Amino acid sequence: MDIFNIFNDREDVKVQGWDKYPEWVRTVHRPKESYGQLALTFIYGKGIERATYPQYTRFRRLHRVLDIRAFNARLRKNPKFDVQARPEWR
């Protein structure tokens, strides 16, 4: 049984060399940086010279989501996210 192919009358596209494709094609397979890696850059300044604006917007979005989750956990009185003063401050 043949698989339905709408391009049956066409020949398959041949894979060309890297120089024939735009630059962004080479970066598609790379995983995005995690929040921890971005925090090292934008909070602690590690490698800030190489930082890009898309990285910064991704960091801001991930940080905002983390803040919202922590705030919601505090509302639910989750002890994992409870903010308490240190014993010597009391």
N, C-alpha and C positions, 0 to 999 in steps of 0.2 A: 504494500500500500504506500503510495507516494504522499508526501506531505504537501498540503496546499501551498503553492508558491505563486504569488501575484507577479513576480518578476521572472517568470518562466521563460519569457522570450528574450531576456537580457543575459549578457555574459556577466559573471561575477567580477566585482571590482578587484583590481590587483593592488596589493600592498606596495606602497612606494617607500622611498628613503625618507629619513627624518627631515631632510632639508626641504621637502615638499609640503610639510605640514606646519601650521602655526605653532608658536612657542607654547601656548596654553595646553596643547595636546600632551606634551611631555609631563605636565604637572597633574593631570587628571587622576592618575593612580596613586599619588602620594596621600597619605592620611593627613587630616587636618590636625593642627596642634591642639593639645589638650588644654584645659583650663589652667592646670599647674604650670605648664610651659609658658603660657601667655602671662600668668601672674608673675613669674620670674622676670619677664621682660618689662611689663608695664607697672608693677608695684615696686620691684626691687631694682629695676634698671639694668638687668643683665642682658647685654646685647641690644640695647635700645637703639643703637646707631643703625642697625639693620632692620628695624621694625617698619612695617608698612601700615597704611591706613586700613586695608581690609583686615589685617590682624587685630588692629585696635578696635574696630567695630565688632569683631567676633568676641574679643575679650569683654567689651562692655556688655554685649548681649548675654554671654555666659555668666558674668558677674551679677547682672541684674536678676537673672533666673535664680542664682544661688541665694541672693539676698531675699527674694520673695519666698523661696522655700524655707529659709531659716525663720523669717518673720511668721509664716503660717505655722511652723512647728512650735514657735513660742506661743502663739495664740492657742494651740491645742495643748499647751503645758507639757510638751515633750521634753523630758529631762536631758536628752541628747543636745538640744540647742538652748538650754536654759542659761541665761547670763546671770551669774551670781558674783558678788563682790568677794575678793580674797579675804580669808579669815583675819589677816592683820589689818585690814581696812575697816573692820566693823567697830 
